[in-house]
Each structure stands twice: as C-alpha cells, then as structure tokens.
Amino acid sequence: VRIIIEVSRSKELSRIARRSDVQQRLPGHKMRMGFGMHHGWSVEGAIGSNKKIDASYLSPHVNLAARLESATKLYGVTILISEDML
C-alpha cells in the first residue's frame, strides 16, 4: 500500500508522463499501476546463460498474485488482495 501512495505522489513519474514527446507518441497517456497480493510459498530459480541470468519464481501462489494484478485492469482498481492475506 505504501508503494501505491508513493507512486501516486511521484512528481518525477508525473513529469515523465506529461513530456511532449511521450504525449505525441501516446496522446492522452496516463500511467497506471496495478498490484496483486497473495501469501504462499515459492521457489526461486536462476534461468539464463553465462551472459544473462534472470530470477524466476515458481509457485501456484505467484501465479495467483499475477492473476490478481491482471484483474485490477478489469475491475478498475489499484490493488486486489487475496483472502489469504487477510
């Protein structure tokens, strides 16, 4: 929740969104972030090669958090929290 408040108050992000070059390419562009929160276990693994390695998190719980985040667009809200977080 603190992140949502900080992002919404960020003068730097607002300045970037209002830049003329951004508005020319994306007229009426507004920045919007969504967050999905769930609680559960996960396994972290390194995936990649000798030149580039990315962290990946595998778990049905991570998948549910991602689905909640995606659903914020559908419901027009900033955050969705699973029952397990309550």
N, C-alpha and C positions, 0 to 999 in steps of 0.2 A: 504494500500500500504506500509505503514511503517513496518508492521509486516512481509510482504513478504521480504523486504530488510533485516530486522534484522535476519530472519530465514536463508536466503541465506548466510549471513555473519557469522553465528554462528560457531565458532571453536569447541564448545562442541558437537553440533549435527554432525559435520563432523567427529570428533574423534570417536563418538559412531558408526557411520555408517562404519568406517574403521576398527573397532575392529576385531581381528582374529576370535573370537567366533561367531560374527554376520556374517562374511563373510563365515565361514564354514557352518553355517546353511542356509544362504541365499546368495549363490555365486553371486557376481556382484550387490549386493543390493545397491540401491541408494534411498535416501529419497526424496520424492516429496510431496508437499502440494498444494492443490487447494482451492480457495476461491470463493464463490458466494455471490454477494452483491445485495440486493434489499431493497426497502424502503416501509414500511407499518406498519399497526397496528398488535399487537399480544396480546395474553392473556397468562400470566404466571400462572402456577399452580403447586402445590406440589403433587407429586404422590409417594406412597410408603406405608410403615408401620411404626410402632413405632420404629423399629430398623434401618430402612434406608429410607431416603426421597430423591428423585431426583426432580429437577426442570424440567418442561416440558413447551414448548412454542407452542401454538396452533394458527394457522392462515394460510390462503392461502398464505400470504406473506412469512412466514417462510418456507413453502413448496416450493415456487418458488426459494428462496435463496438456499435451499438444492439441488434442481434440477440443478441450475446453477453450484453449486460446483461439482456435479457429472459430468456435461458436460465438465468440464475442462479436464478430462481424455480423453474424446472423441476427443476434439479439440487440445490437447497437449499444453494447455496454463495454466498459473498460476492463473489467475483471470478472471472471467466473471462478468460483471456488467449489470444490467437490465436498460432499458430505463428510468425507474422511478428515478434512481439515478443521471441521467444527468440533 
